[in-house]
Amino acid sequence: HFVLASMRHAPVYCNVKKIFGGEHPVIARGICEDLAAPYRFLGVDVVVGPASGAIPIAQGVAAYLSALESRSISAITANKCVRESEPRFHFSPDDAAYIKGRKILLVEDVITTAESLAFVSRLVKDLGGEVVGIAVVVDRSGESGITLATKLGGAVYNLLQVRITTWADEQMCLLCGSGVPVDQEIGRGRVFSVMQHR
């Protein structure tokens, strides 16, 4: 079984990184175009994606919208903070200044708890940006559109909604309880294993 980025345990893993890691550029381009489609000609100025999975998605969506609208639309990354005492994400000073007063489209590869995207949405708004849309490749949160919109501060458009059971930790995980090993190659299995041996 798998440990997700949220550190939740799951019986399946949606490996979007395989598509956006350079192995399938035609499919990746098509996904970016499909994600961007509802936001064509809505005045999006900047596409923002949290590091690291959403970086190629933000770039692909911004490139598609730029070409379609014959104007420059930027892609910006919300960087992960290194220390636990810091907020979860931050923007470089130049990127933070660029967000103010602009229409922002948030993108993400996969959401489970949607906490990272919720943090980035609040950060964009705190910097004076207007979130005009939220586009997600895979939504495995299991939450309704209204609940997600409330949590993220805007309506969510997703290409695929997957309902899977996840467990908050190893004590609640039925697979851990049954002795099914955690995959060490995909997801956060290695991080989980290191934490278990501290």
N, C-alpha and C positions, 0 to 999 in steps of 0.2 A: 504494500500500500504506500501512499505518498504523503509527504508533509508539504503543505502549500506555503506560499509566501507569507500568508497570515499566521503560519505555524499551526493551522488546523490540519487535522488528518482526514484523508479521503481515500475511497477505494479506486478512483479514477483520476487522471490528470489531463488537463487540456493543454497540450504542449504547443502553444502558438509560436513560441520562439523558433521552432523548426521552420516555420513559414517565413518569419521575418529575419532569420539569421543568414539569409543569402542563398539558401538551398532552393527556394521556390520564388524567384523574383516576379514572375508573371502573376502568380496567385496573390502574392503580397500586394502588387500594384492594384489588382482587381478588388481586393478587400479594402484598400485605402480609398479607392474610388467609390465603392458602395457605402463606406462609412461617411464620406463627404457629401454624398448625394442630397440628403435632406437640408444641407446648409449652403447649397449653391445660391449665390446672389443675395445672401442675407447680410452682407457687409462684414463677415468675419475678418478681423485684422491679424489675429495671432492664433495659432494652434498650439496648445500646451499639453504636454504629456509628462507624467511622472517617470523618473528614471526607474528602471532601465528598460523594461519591456516596451514602453510606449514611445521610446525615442524614434525608432524607424517608422512607427505609425504616424506620429506627429509630422515627421518630415514628408512622408508620402501623401498625407492628406493636404498639407500646406502646398506641396508641389502641384497636386491635382487642381486644387481651388485656384491657385495662381495662374495656371495655364488656361483654365476654363474662363476665368474672369479677366484675363489679360492685365493683371496687376500683381504686385508683390505681397504675398501673405507669408509672414514669418512662422517658423517653428521654434518653440522654446521648450527647454527641459526644466522641470522642477527637480532639482538635485536632492538626493538623499543626504541627510546629515550624518556625520560620522559618530558623534558622541550621543549617548543615550540622554544626556542632560539637555540636548538641543531639541528644537522642534523636529518633526519627522522629515520635512522637506524645506528647501529654501531656493530662492532665485539668486543668481549673480546680481550685483548692483545694477549693471547695465540692463539686464533682462527685467528686473523689478521696475526700473524707471520706464521701460518700454510698455509695460502692461497698463499703466495708469491711463484711464480714459479710452481704452480700446475694447473692442468686442472680441471675446475670447471663446474659442471652441476647445473644450477639454476632451482628450482622447485617452483610452486605456486599452490594454490588450485583454486582460481577464480581471473580473471582479468577483470576489467571494464575500468579504465583509464590506467592501467599498470604503474602508476607513482611509486608505491612502488618497483616493480620489476626493473624498469629502474634505480632507485636510487641505489638499491643493486647491479645491474650489474656494474654501474660506480664505486661503492665502491670497488668491487672485482678487477676491472681493476686497480684502483688507488693503491691497495695493491699489485699489481704485479701478480695477478691471470689471467689465460686465460679462458674466458668463451667459452666452447666448445659446449654448448647446453642450450636450455631453454625449459622446459617441464611444461605444464599447464593442469590441469584437465579440467577446464571450462573457455573458452574464450568468454566473453560477451562484448568485446570491440567494436565489429562491424568494426574493422579496418582490412585492407588487410594484408596479410602475409608480404609484403614488408614494409608497414608502421610500423608494429609491430617490424620487424627485425631491422629497422633503429632506432626506439625509444629505443629498448632494447639492441641493440648491438650484435645481433645474431639471427639465425633462430629460430622460435617458433614452437614447436610441441604441439598440443593440442588433448585431447581425445574427447572433445565436444565443438562445436562452437554454441553459442546461440545468436540470434539477438533479443534484446529487446530494447524498447524505454526507455531511462533514461532522467531525467531532472537535470540540474545543481543545482537547489535549489528550495525552496518552492514557490518563486515568478513565476518560469517558469513551475512548476509542474502542469499538468492538473488535477491530482487527488486531490492535495491540493485545487486547485481552485474550484473543485466540492464538497469539503467538505468530501472527503473520509479520514477517520482517518489513521494515521500512526501506523503500528503494533508496539507494545511495547515489544514483546517477541523475535522477530527475527530481526537480523540485528542491526542497530544503532539507532533504534527508540527512545529508552530511552534517549540516548545522545542528539538526536535532540530535544526532548521535554524539557529537562533541559536547553538547549541553548535558546529555545524559551521563557522560563520563566525568563530569566535573566534581 
